Every structure is written in C-alpha cells, then in structure tokens.
C-alpha cells in the first residue's frame, strides 16, 4: 500500500493555459480523498497527472516513497476507474474482471480465485457468467471496480465513476464505493463535480477552482468553516445565502437591505476581527438550515437575531420544507459556485429572482405572499471580506 504526495505540481499546456497552479495535496495510505469543483477547475487534469496520463510541467509527484514524474502509467502501481465503464461486450463479467491479470500471464487458478474474491466483495458472484449487456448500470460499474480491485494496486484513482448512473442508483453506489474502499483500505483519489457526493464519501475533501486548491479538510469542517466565498457557496445544497451588509458602530449591528440586525457581544467573542469592520461593508452568510421560522425552533436560542422575508415558494419534501423568500437585500453569487451539482434539492432555482432559501420544519404554517420571520442563532452567521472573499474568522 502507498500514499500520494502532490508537491507544488503545475500543468501548463503548449498554448500557455495553466490548468493547475502549484497544487499541494497529500493522500494518506488508506485515505479516501475526494477532489471536487465545478467543470473546468482542473480536478480531472490533476487526477490524470497522478495516473501518468498527463505530463507534469513542474513540481514533484510521489506514490509511496517513489518520485513518479517520469514513470510510465503502467509502472505506477495504480488502478483507475473511469466515468465510462470501458468493458469488453463480448467477454463475461469474470473475463472482464480478470483480463488485466491474463495479460500479465498470471496462472489461471490464481486469476479465478482473485476474480471470485473481488466478485464476493462487490456482490457480483451470481453474475460472473453474464455479459455486460445483460447487466444494469450499477452492476457494470461494479465490474469496472472489480477489474481495478483484482490488480491489488497501491493506489485507486476514480474519475466521476457514478456520473452515468440515474439519481437513485448514484445514491446507492456512493455507499457501496465508500464501503468497498474502506474494506480494501487503499489510498484513493476520487474526482467529482457533485458536492453532495464529495460530502458523503470523502474522509477529506479538496475543493478546487480555476486550477487552484481552495481548501482541503474533513467534509463537516468545509461546511461549517469555509475559508472563502467560493467554498461557502459551493459546499451545501441548497447553497449558503450570501447578502451584502454593512456593519454599524462597534460592529454591534448589521444592515442587510433595510433590516437592521442586532449582533450580540457573544458573536464578537467568537469573531473578534469583526470589530475591525465597523462602519464597513461585509458579506453575511446564513445556511438554509440556520433559518428556522420563529416559534418553530426545537430549543431556545440565546440572544437570537431576527430576519424577515416574503415567502415566494414553498417546496414540501416530506421531512422538511424549502422556503424560498425575497428581501430587499442584495444577494451575492459566489463566482463559479453555482456550477455545483446535486440531486434531489432545488439549489437556487427561485421564482421571480428570489433572494434566499430556508430549510424549515415540515409542518411550519407558511403562506406564499406572506411575511415570514426567522430566528437565527448569531453563532451560525458567516462573515466574509467583500474585497478578498476571505472568511472573517478571528
């Protein structure tokens, strides 16, 4: 087994386009690392450089203790699972899984055992004599994974392996892939543009934008403590509500549109740097689930802050309501973050240019066109510098 170490790796194409700029990323032995970002951010290019399918312009790439910058793909001891399954239609499942071993002239008995072991892990035992055309999409993807597993590589690389599946099957396969990776305990670099997939699967998640690594951490840390506007807007579905605001004297208030929010001293204790933004513009962020309707909160909130909006649309999802509302505040769109993809929730498809969305209790009594009052825990606010986009954290 091995780790992956990417040290200031850069990729510049002959036309001068810099796809990756000094990427630093470490994937520990046995770790499931997810590389996520919008289309064109460089995540697949980074994966292909690790695989040896793209040349490295600068920097150092290690697999285990070995520098592999100039090592051919076949000699890197990796296995890759692609978006398209690339199965041989004329071969059975067993023959597809064991094909790479056959090319390496592994004895037939050993191939048979390795194929059967992989099939047992993947739940494919009863399908070993079938052809790919007789399988579902999820089963074909498992065959592609089986072909990688039997090689017993030091590193797994996965490039959007679930993107061709329907939404329900993708959810099922997310759990399957994560379970299999933990059982095999092999360093895995997994690329996706779906931030829900990233959050649910990765031990850690690396967020990329325009060839630059924005933040790498555990999924919950990314969600709760985004380092900048892009990460805040990209991670989460529906996305974080971001509004232009102006802090008042001593940063004791925030003017959001025509609404003046009282910011208690407890907030300043958490974010002392806010005081340096007194009488200055900021961007204020609120996660949809941090906007409970006043009176519906499961527990009392000390020093609560109230925020109002007009109900524009209510989506009933059974376990919750998504309430789209409008205010006279100016909504900020984190550049590039709206390219995030996820299933099941409407991530910003508001009617009539609506300004925000709240995730509330399913039996909240809300009427379209009426005013709604949210009661917010001030500790749940996020603040960003409008010039740099960086989080105001301390």
N, C-alpha and C positions, 0 to 999 in steps of 0.2 A: 504494500500500500504506500501511498505517497501524498504529499501536499502540492499545491500550486502556488508559486510566488511570482507575481507580476510587478516588476520594479521599473517605474517611470517609462513604461512601454508606450511608444508613439507609432502611429501609422500615417504616412503621407503618401498619397498616390502620385503617379508621374505628372498629373495635371496640376499638382500643387495643393490639392484638397487634403486637409488634415482631418482624418476621420477619428483618430484617437490622440489625445494630448496627455502624455506623461501619466498614464494610468498606473496607480499603485493599488494592488489588491492581493490579499493572501487568502487562500482557501486551505484550511487545516485538514489533515488526514481524517477522513470520516465525516467531514462537514458538508452540509447541503447549502451551497451559496447560490442565491438567485440574483441574476443581473437583469434589471428591469429599466424600462424607459420607453419613451414614445418612438414611433417609427423614425429611422434615420439618426438615432442618437449614438450609434456606434457599438451597441451591445453585441450584435452578431459578428461584426468585424473583430471585436475583442475575442470572442469565442473561437473564431476561425484562426486567429493567430496562435491561440493555445493549441489548437488542433494541428497546426502546421499547414493549414490551407491558405494562409496569407503570410507574406513575408513581413518581418518586423523592421521598421525603419530605424528605431532607436530604443534603448532600454534593455532590460535583461528579463528573460523568462526562464523560470526553473520549474521542473517537475521533480519532486523529491529533492535530492541534493545535486541534480544534474542540470547544467545550463543547456537548454534545448533550442536556442535561437536558430541554429543552423542544422538541427537534426530533422530528418525527414519525418513526415507524419506517421509512416508505418513503424518507425523505430521509437516512437514516444511512449509506447505502452498505454495508449488511451483507447477508449471506445466511444463512439459518437452515435447519438440517436437524433435523427433529423425530423423535420416537420412532415415531409413525405416519407412513407414507410420504406420505400425502395425494396420491396420484397419481390422475389422471383415468382411470377404467377404459375409457372409450370412445376414448381417444387412444392412438396408438402411442408407443413409447419416444421416438422422435425428437420427436414433437409435445409430449410431456410435458416433455422437457428444454428445448425452445425456446419454451415457452408464454409465459414472462415476457418474452422478447425480442419476441415477436409483439405483446404488449400495448404495448410501448414503440415499436411501429411501426418496428423495425429492418428493413432490406431483407432480402428472402427469401434472397438469395445469402449474405449475411453470417450470417444465422441458421443456414443449412445448414452453413457452414464451422465456426462455433463449436460446433454440436451434434456434428459429426463429430470435431472436436478433443477435445471432452470425452469422447465415446464411446471414442476411442482410449486416452485416459488411464485410463478405467475398465474397459476390456475389454468394451465393450458394442456394438462395431461390428456384429457379426453379428445383434444383437437389435433394431436400430433400427426394424424394421417390425413387431415383436411388440407385443401389448397387455400391460398389466401382469398380467392374469390368467394369462398364459402363462409368466410368469417365476417363478423361485424367490424366496424371501425376501431372500437376499443380493443377487440381481440387482435386485430392486425398490429395495433400499436404495441401490444404486449409481445407479439412475435418479434418486432423490431427491437424491443428491450431485451428479449431473450437472446437475440443474436449478439448483443453487446455483453450480456452477463456471462455467457459461456467463455468468453475470451479472458475472463478474470483480469481485467486491466487495473492499473494503478489509479486511473482517473476516469470518471464518466463526464462526458460533455453532452448536453441536451439543448437542441435549438428548436424552441417553440414546438415541442413534441405533441402537444394536445390541441393545437390551434385548428386542426381539421376535423375535430370532433364536435358533435352538437353540444349545446349548453349543459344538458343533464349529464351526459356521459363525461364531459370535461370535469364536472364536479366530482364524479365518482373516481375518475382516473387520477385526479390530484391526490386523493387519499392513497390510491394504490401505488403511485410512483413514490410518494414520500415513505410509505411503509416498506417498499422494496429497498429503497436507498438506505434506510436505517438498518434493515436486516443485513445488507451487504457491507455497510459501514465503509464505503469508498468515497473519497473526496469527489464532489460533484459540482460542476458549474452549469447552471440551468438558466437559459435565456428565455424571457417572455416580455411581451408588452402589456400583459394583463396584471395590474397591481393587486387585484384580489388573489390571483394565482400566486403571486410573489409573497403576499402576506401569509397565506395559509400553508405554504410549503417550506419556505426557507428557514434554516437556522439563523442565517443572517441575510439581509437584502442589500444589494448595492444599487443605488439609483443613479442613472446616467442621463446626461443631457448634452447634446451637441459635442460629443466626444470627451466630455469632462465628467469625472466622478463627482457627484454632488454630496452624497452621504452614504455611509455603509454602517449598518448596525442591526440589532435584533428588530424584527418587524414592529413590535409594540413601541420600541424607542423611536423608530422613524415616525410612527403615527402620533405619538404623544409629544415628541420633541423634534420637529422638523427644523433643520438648520437654516432653511431659506424658504422663500415664497414658492419656488418650483416644487420642492419636496412636499410642502404643505398642501399645494393644490393637486399634486399628482397622486399622493397616497390617500386613499379613502374614497368610498363610494356610498352616497353622494359626496362630492368634494367639499372641502372646508369652505365655509362662507368667508369671503375676504372683502372688507369695506374700507374705503378711505375714512380717516378720522383725524381729529385734531385734539391733542391733549391740552388741558387748561393749566391754570396756575398751580405749580407744585405737582403737576400730573395727577391732580385729585379728581379730575373729570375727563371724559372723552366725548367730544361732539361728533356723533355719527349721523350725518344728514342733519335733520332738525332735532334729533333726540340727544339729550344731554345725560350721559351715563355717569353715575357716581362711582368712583373707583376707591374702594376702602383701603385703609392702611395695611391690611393683611396682604393685599396684592403687591404693594411696594416692598414688603418684606421678602416676597418671593422673587420679584423682579426690580431690584433697586436701581438698575440702569434706566428705568422708565423716567425717573426724575430729571435726567439729563435731556429728556424730550419734552419738557414742559413748554407750552406755547408753541409746539412744533407739530407738523403733520406726521402721522404714523399710518400703518395699515393694521387693522384689527382683524383677527381671525377667530371664528367660532365653528367648531364641529357641529354638524346637524344634530347629533345625539345630545349635545350640551345645551340644547334649546328646549327644555321641557315647558309645556304650557303651564302657566301659573295656576297652582291648585292641584296639578296632576303629579307633582314630584313625589317619589316614593319616600323621601326623607327631607327634613328641613334643611335649608341651605343658609348658613350664616352669612350675614352681610350680602344678601343677594342683590344682583343688578337686574333691572327690568328693561326689556327691549320689546318694541311693538312692530307689527307689520300687518298688512291686509292680506287675508287668505285669497290666493289666486287659484289654487288647485289642490285637491286632496287625493292622494293615491292610497288606497287601502290594500295593504299587503298581508292582512291576516294577523301577523304577530306585531305589526306596527303600522303607523300612518306616516307617509311622507307628505309634509305640508309645504307647498311652495307659496312663498309670500313676497309681497313687494313693500319697499320702503322708499323714502326719498334720498336714501344714502347712495353713494356711488360704489357699485360693485367693482372689484378689481379682479381681472382674469390673470392668473399666473401664466406667463408666456410659455406655450408648449405643453402645459399640464393638461389642457383639455383634450389632448390626444389619448389620454388614459382609456383603457378598455376594461369593461367588467360586464358580468351578466346579471340579469335579474333586477337591478335597480336602475331607475332613470337618473343618470348622473348629470343633471343640469338641463334637461330638455324642458325648460319652463315656458309656459304660455305668456304671450304678450310681454316678452322681455323681462320676466320676473326677476327679482333680485336675490332671493335666498331660499334655502330649504332647511326644514327641521324634521328630525326623526322623533316622533312622539308616541305616547301610549295609544294602543289601538282603539280604545273606547272614548278618546277625547271628543268632546262635543264641539265640532268646528263647522262653520258655515261659510261657503265661498262668498266673498264680498264683505265679510265682517272683519272687524279688527281683532287680532289675537295678541295676547300679552305673554311673553316668555320670561321665565325667571331663571337667571343664569348664575351659576357659581363663579365668582370672579377668578378663582384659581384656574378655571378652564379657558380663560381668554389666551389668545396668542397675539403677540405684537411683532411687527416687522418694520425695519427701516425702509422707507419708500425709495430711497436712492440706491442703496446696495441690495435690497431684498433680503438681507440677513435678519435672522430672528434676534429680537431684543431679549436676551436670556438672563442677564445678571446685572 
